[in-house]
Amino acid sequence: MPRAVSLHTSPPQSPCVGSEWTTSRNNHVARNASLYNKPFVEQFEETPLVVAVLTYMGYGILTIFGYLRDFLRDWGFEKCHVARERDAQKDFVPLYQDFENFYTRNLYMRIRDNWNRPICSVPGAKMDLVERVSKDYNWTFEHTGMVVREVINMGSYNYLGFAENTGSCAEAATASNSVYGVGVASTRYEMGNLDIHEEMEQLVARFLGVESAMAFGMGFATNSMNIPALAGKGCLILSDELNHASLVLGARLSGSTIRVFKHNNMVSLEKMLKDAIVHGQPRTHRPWKKILILVEGIYSMEGSIVRLPEVIALKKRYKAYLYLDEAHSIGALGPHGGGVVDYFGLDPKDVDIMMGTFTKSFGAAGGYIGGKRELIDYLRSHSHSAIYATSMSPPVAQQIITSMKIIMGEDGTTLGADRLRQLSENTTYFRRKLREMGFIIYGNNDSPVVPMMLYMPAKIGAFGREMLKRNIGTVVVGFPATPIIESRARFCVSAAHTRDMLDTVSYRSHKPS
């Protein structure tokens, strides 16, 4: 029988948390009158044993055939499309590791047509795709000259529907282009600091409820280039095991000691904090210079929401610093769109470093960091992303300003509040609809990221292709981005989706044409 996957090895008894836990077949509900202002429900159903065995068998068969095809390639019976060393370089240290690329050559290529599909319209609630075909089993693609129109977009992170080419955002961005142009051609420290950049940063700080904020042209670099400025040798980073690659890269580049705690597991996190305080640094046992906890607001592969009230309680108790990545939660959670901090009704001052991106809810590009003024002033002079990167494009900055003012209600309309409410309603409706049809859904009930479990490798490619045949664009995900037995389709709900669209997606996920 499938059973619920507990996020803890046993019901937590941490004195700093003191949560009451109840566990049903596939629900996890954490309630604490002092920490949570609402029931906290997440679903993670364990892979059924039969499905797990069949999934392993599927990967095993694919692996066997992969080795057979590699044998045929080595002997010239099958054309080899991968990059390889020339015979004259056979005694060199290998530049291309054939074995490491085994998965790409023999498994990924079979279903490569499910990704990187060219879009030739605004990626809003619906989109147009360039039709393409492959005559060599997905090694190369050719465009047919045809367009697949009116595809329901369930893959973009367009949570509030600001990915559009009409309306006030598009008009404001177009107007800014006539004033500033598209590119700045300089860094902020040289000749690239525009008044529109400073206006945007002041607005971001006000939106987050912090003293100061700064913006960057790339969301990934906001993490990977700023964490090394905040931590270094002699520091300890405690990172959630499902953190995004940008957080992982930033932690590695910092040179800090990294320890990984189980996903959203407060018992695991507290144990590591205790050990860090008691034992200190390896060998010398000196106290750590600082302890930095890295978490995300919404985890984009699981659809789970960070247990922020408990994380804050732990970080206060053990005098650690908290770095919160709100890339997927800012604008998508909370009654005012203020992210996971707003969702739980917490004080933004309790989060030391608030990071987020403009690429999702705001329909723009780039990222930000908010916090105390001293923190931002320090990053302005120590962050590689701030010093060396070209300034954000002015139309992008204007898109951020306009969309953020709409969310805050400063445009004089209720459009922002309407979109926030619509996103929440769509999320609840779509998740309920899929469960009623018998699908296994992961994540928090309030998360607009909706992973639907597929499990078997053959289903990854088949599901993506069949959905496209039904004019629905989805993202399918498998190993190594997920555990090997937990392949899934990931839907991203938007305020721009109508009930008819969501009904179509849920019905066609379940029924053939």
Secondary structure by P-SEA (a helix, b strand, c coil): cccccccccccccccccbbbbbbcccbbbbbbccccccbbbbbbbcccaaaaaaaaaaaaaaaaaaaaaaaaaaaccccccccccccccccccccccccccccccccccccccccccccccccccccccbbbbbcccccbbbbccccccccccccccccccccccccaaaaaaaaaaaccccccccccccccccaaaaaaaaaaaaaaccccccccccccccccccccccccccbbbbbcccccaaaaaaaaaaccbbbbcccccaaaaaaaaaaaaacccccccccccbbbbbbbccccccccccaaaaaaaaaaaabbbbbbbcccccccccccccccccccccccccccbbbbbcccccccccccccccaaaaaaaaaccccccccccccaaaaaaaaaaaaaaacccccaaaaaaaaaaaaaaaaaaaaaaaacccccccccccbbbbbbccaaaaaaaaaaaaaacbbbbbbccccccccbbbbbbbbbccccaaaaaaaaaaacccc
